[in-house]
């Protein structure tokens, strides 16, 4: 299997947060004592060196098109430490001109450093985990900030000169009605971020909410909320380009688009996942989850949580799992380019999806219908091996 190298991104996982939220199933760990932030940055760079050696020619010299610091709460790391990592990353791989560099942050003012410091360090996009502008809902979600603090933090970032800002917003919250969800959207748009991620609260396994489920809107109510908020966001100039992503013109998230288009990404940090295309096919690698284990492993093999090449039979499902999330779809030719498989590998799934009215009939584009977007999990399942 011979693959053309797609765009390359860099995902950096910062695993600590002030307090674990009851709905969160990410690899995040509440702060106890004082984490070894500086040592962690050193370990990140050692991890990157080891991955570059391991992947060899599949990565060497390829430019980084986007960087995403996720967590946890990456803004627990000072601007100086973020800058130290970015300087080290640039020494190891070239950055494309205008590369998007996103830092996730909690709006709680006790956590973040000066936004002009992050900007000077090389961060040019901030993603705020706001979730709601209703203080009662924030309390139920276990968030440590208030609605006022969220609005104030975003204004501080704008005043510091950061002009590319995302707000994460949840809907179908405990006992939330349509009016409440729309109010959250209105308050988010009033702050004029360039991007809004609007996604449904779901009960994930091994979370506090899964153990003690709060009263959530039923499926019909959640769908009504999604449709109404979608319309309101569109009216406010935020075009939907992915299931849960809305952006002003020219402000789509480059990093997430690379995921959805089945691009490559190095995954650095505790619990980080990566994907690299090479002569042997599509290879996935993920790192050990616990920060202490990751730190002690340094650049050794103990940093691995797993490493495998995706079986050819699984590639259609993996590709569609990402590409069909995009509202505009992707060119049909991209499937062969990104997987190394012929179009015949998805012919049966496409035929079934079109028969059910889930997938458009355009032979040159892979794109779901409005009905397919509503039943996206069912659509993707027809491509399972």
C-alpha positions in Angstrom: 0.0 0.0 0.0 1.6 3.3 -1.1 0.1 6.5 0.3 0.7 10.1 -0.6 1.6 12.0 2.6 -1.4 14.2 3.7 -1.0 17.4 5.7 0.7 17.0 9.1 -0.5 18.4 12.4 0.8 18.2 16.0 -1.4 17.4 19.0 0.1 18.1 22.4 -1.8 16.8 25.5 -1.5 18.6 28.8 -3.1 16.3 31.3 -3.8 18.4 34.4 -6.8 20.4 35.3 -7.9 22.2 38.5 -10.8 19.8 39.0 -12.3 16.9 37.0 -15.7 17.7 35.6 -18.4 15.0 36.2 -19.1 14.6 32.4 -15.5 14.4 31.3 -14.0 11.2 29.9 -10.8 12.8 28.6 -7.4 11.9 30.0 -7.4 14.7 32.6 -6.2 14.6 36.1 -7.0 17.0 38.9 -4.0 18.9 40.3 -2.6 17.5 43.5 0.3 19.4 44.9 2.5 21.1 42.2 2.8 19.2 38.9 6.2 19.0 37.3 5.2 21.4 34.5 8.7 22.2 33.3 9.8 18.6 33.4 6.7 17.7 31.4 7.7 20.1 28.7 11.2 18.5 28.5 9.5 15.1 28.3 7.2 16.3 25.5 10.2 17.3 23.4 12.0 14.0 24.2 8.8 12.2 23.1 8.8 14.1 19.9 12.4 13.3 19.2 11.7 9.6 19.7 8.7 9.6 17.5 10.7 11.4 14.7 13.3 8.7 15.0 10.7 5.9 14.9 8.7 7.2 12.0 11.8 8.2 10.0 11.1 9.1 6.4 7.3 9.1 6.9 7.7 12.3 8.9 11.1 13.8 8.2 11.0 17.3 6.8 7.2 17.5 6.5 5.9 20.9 7.7 3.5 21.2 10.6 0.3 22.9 9.5 -1.4 23.2 12.9 -0.7 22.7 16.6 -3.3 22.0 19.2 -2.6 22.1 22.9 -5.5 20.0 24.5 -6.2 18.7 27.9 -6.8 18.8 30.7 -6.3 22.6 30.9 -3.2 23.6 28.9 -3.4 27.2 30.3 -2.1 25.8 33.6 1.2 26.0 31.8 2.7 29.5 31.7 3.3 31.3 28.4 7.0 30.8 28.9 6.6 27.0 29.0 4.3 27.0 26.0 6.8 29.1 24.2 9.6 26.7 25.2 7.8 23.8 23.7 6.9 25.6 20.5 10.5 26.8 20.0 11.7 23.2 20.5 9.1 21.9 18.1 10.2 24.3 15.4 13.8 23.2 15.8 12.6 19.6 15.0 10.1 20.2 12.2 9.4 23.2 9.9 6.2 25.0 10.6 4.1 26.0 7.5 3.6 29.7 7.0 0.6 30.9 9.0 0.4 27.6 11.0 -2.6 27.6 13.3 -1.6 27.2 17.0 -4.5 26.6 19.4 -4.4 26.6 23.2 -7.4 25.3 25.1 -8.1 27.3 28.2 -10.5 27.4 31.1 -12.2 30.8 31.6 -11.5 30.7 35.3 -9.2 33.8 35.7 -7.1 32.0 38.4 -5.6 29.7 35.8 -4.6 31.5 32.7 -1.5 33.6 32.2 -1.4 36.8 30.3 -2.9 36.3 26.9 -0.4 38.7 25.3 2.2 36.3 26.7 0.6 33.3 24.9 0.5 35.4 21.8 4.2 36.2 22.0 4.9 32.5 22.6 3.4 31.6 19.3 -0.3 30.9 20.1 -2.6 32.5 17.6 -5.9 30.8 18.5 -7.6 30.3 21.9 -10.4 27.8 22.6 -12.4 28.6 25.7 -14.2 25.8 27.5 -17.3 27.9 28.4 -20.0 25.2 28.1 -22.8 27.6 29.2 -23.6 31.2 30.2 -26.1 30.0 32.9 -24.5 29.9 36.3 -26.8 27.2 37.6 -25.9 25.0 34.6 -22.2 25.7 35.1 -22.5 24.6 38.7 -24.3 21.4 37.7 -21.5 20.7 35.2 -18.9 21.1 37.8 -17.2 24.1 36.1 -15.1 26.4 38.2 -15.9 29.7 36.4 -18.9 31.9 36.2 -20.7 33.3 33.1 -19.2 36.7 33.9 -15.7 35.3 34.2 -16.1 33.6 30.8 -17.1 36.8 29.1 -14.3 38.7 30.8 -11.7 36.2 29.8 -12.7 36.2 26.2 -12.6 40.0 26.2 -9.1 39.9 27.7 -7.9 37.6 25.0 -9.4 39.9 22.3 -7.8 43.0 23.9 -4.4 41.2 24.0 -4.6 40.9 20.2 -5.8 37.3 19.7 -8.4 37.6 17.0 -9.1 33.9 16.4 -11.2 32.5 19.3 -13.4 29.5 19.8 -16.1 29.0 22.4 -17.1 25.5 23.4 -20.8 25.4 24.2 -22.8 22.4 25.3 -26.6 21.8 24.9 -29.1 19.3 26.2 -27.8 20.1 29.7 -29.5 19.0 32.9 -33.1 20.3 32.9 -32.3 22.7 30.0 -35.1 23.8 27.8 -35.1 25.3 24.3 -35.2 28.9 25.6 -32.2 28.3 27.8 -30.1 26.7 25.0 -30.9 29.6 22.7 -30.0 32.1 25.3 -26.5 30.4 25.6 -26.1 30.7 21.8 -27.2 34.4 21.9 -24.7 35.2 24.6 -21.9 33.4 22.9 -22.5 35.2 19.6 -22.7 38.6 21.4 -19.0 38.1 22.3 -18.1 37.7 18.6 -15.8 34.7 18.7 -14.7 33.6 15.3 -15.8 30.0 16.0 -18.3 28.2 18.1 -18.2 24.4 18.9 -21.8 23.5 19.8 -22.2 19.9 21.0 -24.6 17.8 22.9 -23.8 16.6 26.5 -23.7 12.9 26.5 -23.2 10.4 29.3 -19.8 8.7 28.7 -18.8 5.5 30.5 -16.6 5.8 33.6 -17.7 9.4 34.4 -19.4 10.7 37.5 -22.5 11.6 35.4 -22.7 8.0 34.1 -22.7 6.7 37.6 -25.3 9.2 38.7 -27.2 10.4 35.6 -28.6 13.9 35.9 -32.1 14.7 34.3 -31.3 15.4 30.7 -33.7 16.4 27.8 -34.9 13.4 25.8 -33.8 12.7 22.3 -36.6 14.6 20.6 -36.1 17.6 22.8 -32.3 17.5 22.2 -32.9 17.3 18.4 -35.3 20.3 18.6 -32.6 22.3 20.5 -30.0 21.4 18.0 -32.1 22.5 15.0 -33.2 25.7 16.6 -29.6 26.6 17.7 -28.3 25.7 14.2 -30.7 28.1 12.6 -29.8 30.9 15.1 -26.1 30.4 14.6 -26.6 30.5 10.8 -28.6 33.7 11.1 -25.7 35.2 13.2 -23.2 34.4 10.4 -21.8 31.2 11.9 -21.8 28.6 9.1 -22.0 25.0 10.1 -19.2 23.0 8.4 -19.1 19.9 10.7 -21.6 18.2 13.0 -20.7 20.4 15.9 -18.6 23.2 14.4 -19.7 26.7 13.3 -17.4 29.4 12.1 -17.4 32.9 10.6 -16.2 33.0 7.0 -12.6 32.0 6.7 -12.3 30.9 10.3 -12.8 27.2 10.2 -10.5 25.2 12.5 -7.6 24.0 10.4 -6.5 21.5 13.0 -9.8 19.7 13.3 -10.4 19.9 9.5 -7.2 17.9 9.2 -8.6 15.2 11.5 -11.9 15.0 9.5 -10.1 14.9 6.2 -8.0 11.9 7.4 -4.8 13.9 7.6 -1.8 12.9 9.7 -0.9 14.1 13.2 1.8 13.4 15.7 0.4 12.8 19.2 2.7 14.0 22.0 2.0 13.8 25.7 0.3 11.6 28.2 -2.6 9.7 26.5 -2.1 11.5 23.2 -3.1 9.7 19.9 -1.3 10.1 16.6 -1.8 8.9 13.0 1.0 8.7 10.4 0.7 7.5 6.8 3.8 5.7 5.4 5.0 3.0 3.1 3.4 0.3 5.4 0.0 2.0 5.5 -1.8 4.0 8.1 -0.2 3.7 11.6 -1.8 4.7 14.8 0.2 5.3 18.0 -1.0 6.3 21.4 0.9 7.2 24.6 0.5 5.9 28.2 -2.2 7.8 30.0 -0.9 8.5 33.5 1.2 11.6 33.8 3.6 10.0 36.3 4.2 7.0 34.1 4.7 9.2 31.0 7.2 11.4 32.8 9.2 8.4 34.2 9.2 6.8 30.7 10.8 9.9 29.1 11.6 8.9 25.6 11.7 5.2 26.2 9.2 2.5 25.1 7.3 2.8 28.3 5.7 5.9 26.9 3.6 3.8 24.6 0.0 2.9 25.3 -0.1 1.1 21.9 1.1 1.1 18.3 -0.5 -0.6 15.4 -1.1 -0.4 11.6 -4.7 -0.1 10.6 -5.9 -3.2 8.8 -7.0 -2.5 5.2 -10.5 -3.9 6.0 -10.9 -1.2 8.7 -9.8 1.8 6.7 -13.2 2.5 5.0 -14.9 2.7 8.4 -12.1 4.9 9.9 -12.1 7.2 6.9 -15.9 7.6 6.9 -16.0 8.1 10.6 -14.2 11.4 10.0 -15.0 12.5 6.5 -18.8 12.2 6.8 -18.9 14.6 9.7 -18.2 17.4 7.3 -21.3 19.1 6.0 -19.8 19.8 2.6 -18.3 16.3 2.4 -15.0 15.5 0.7 -14.0 14.7 -2.9 -14.4 11.0 -3.8 -10.8 11.0 -5.0 -9.5 11.8 -1.5 -10.6 8.3 -0.3 -8.1 6.5 -2.5 -5.4 9.2 -1.8 -5.7 9.0 2.0 -6.3 5.2 2.4 -4.5 3.7 -0.6 -7.6 1.7 -1.4 -9.7 1.7 -4.6 -13.1 3.3 -4.6 -14.6 -0.2 -5.0 -13.8 -0.7 -1.3 -16.7 1.5 -0.3 -19.0 0.8 -3.2 -21.3 -1.5 -1.3 -21.6 0.9 1.7 -22.3 3.9 -0.6 -25.0 1.9 -2.4 -26.7 1.0 0.9 -26.4 4.6 2.2 -27.9 6.0 -1.0 -30.7 3.5 -0.9 -31.7 4.7 2.5 -31.4 8.3 1.6 -28.4 9.0 3.8 -25.8 9.7 1.2 -25.9 12.1 -1.7 -25.9 10.6 -5.2 -23.0 12.8 -6.5 -20.4 10.3 -7.8 -17.6 12.8 -7.3 -18.3 13.8 -3.7 -18.8 11.8 -0.4 -21.5 13.8 1.4 -24.4 12.9 3.7 -27.9 14.2 3.2 -29.7 16.2 5.9 -31.3 12.8 6.9 -27.9 11.2 7.0 -26.5 13.9 9.3 -29.3 13.2 11.8 -28.5 9.4 11.7 -24.8 9.7 11.2 -23.9 6.8 13.5 -26.1 4.5 11.4 -24.6 5.8 8.2 -21.0 5.2 9.4 -21.9 1.6 10.5 -22.6 0.5 6.9 -18.9 0.9 6.2 -17.7 -1.4 9.1 -15.7 -4.4 8.0 
